[in-house]
Amino acid sequence: DAGVIQSPRHEVTEMGQEVTLRCKPISGHNSLFWYRQTMMRGLELLIYFNNNVPIDDSGMPEDRFSAKMPNASFSTLKIQPSEPRDSAVYFCASTRAFFGQGTRLTVV
Amino acid sequence: GEDVEQSLFLSVREGDSSVINCTYTDSSSTYLYWYKQEPGAGLQLLTYIFSNMDMKQDQRLTVLLNKKDKHLSLRIADTQTGDSAIYFCAESEGNTPLVFGKGTRLSVIA
């Protein structure tokens, strides 16, 4: 298995644009987590899914953030509209043990 | 809410042992974890310990848990330059999501 795959690895966008981050978890894993990492706040859990169902989205900072998991092999995290303070590295994790390489988002 | 605290930096000489410390506040924690993050990469699970254990050893890694003091440590024996990274402590209660510390940056001096 190739592990958790996130795309894109890097994203630079202008303030106000929509951004979509993608994650392909490891096949057979039934939980998926989205985290955000910044120097100031460290690792923050945004949302997690069990069996494709969102269980806890209390970490999603604002209504501008949304996440979906339409099937067991794909999840998206969308930010619309994006703001400079959203700049961070966003990680997807398949269960607790397997993290993707992350997407570094820069909003200018 | 739950909190996990770690010192931010640790510097050791190659070949020495490194000890990274962590304290947590949730007395209901059932699992405690150590992750390693290298530059530009995601987190890699190194090891974990159940709260009913007080020690776990895995090759060069030794985890010690003092549940009474809510203190967890990770000892790396014979530290190598390849061990330079950020190490995160995390805790969870049952199947709840992990609560992470802010990470300890380990620098290994050759």
HADDOCK unambig.tbl for C-alpha pairs under 7 A between the chains (distance, minus, plus):
assign (segid A and resid 42 and name CA) (segid B and resid 102 and name CA) 5.13 0.50 0.50
assign (segid A and resid 43 and name CA) (segid B and resid 100 and name CA) 6.54 0.50 0.50
assign (segid A and resid 97 and name CA) (segid B and resid 45 and name CA) 5.45 0.50 0.50
assign (segid A and resid 98 and name CA) (segid B and resid 44 and name CA) 6.86 0.50 0.50
assign (segid A and resid 99 and name CA) (segid B and resid 42 and name CA) 5.56 0.50 0.50
assign (segid A and resid 99 and name CA) (segid B and resid 43 and name CA) 5.68 0.50 0.50
assign (segid A and resid 99 and name CA) (segid B and resid 44 and name CA) 6.80 0.50 0.50
assign (segid A and resid 100 and name CA) (segid B and resid 42 and name CA) 5.60 0.50 0.50
assign (segid A and resid 101 and name CA) (segid B and resid 41 and name CA) 4.98 0.50 0.50
assign (segid A and resid 101 and name CA) (segid B and resid 42 and name CA) 4.42 0.50 0.50
assign (segid A and resid 102 and name CA) (segid B and resid 41 and name CA) 6.98 0.50 0.50
assign (segid A and resid 102 and name CA) (segid B and resid 42 and name CA) 6.01 0.50 0.50
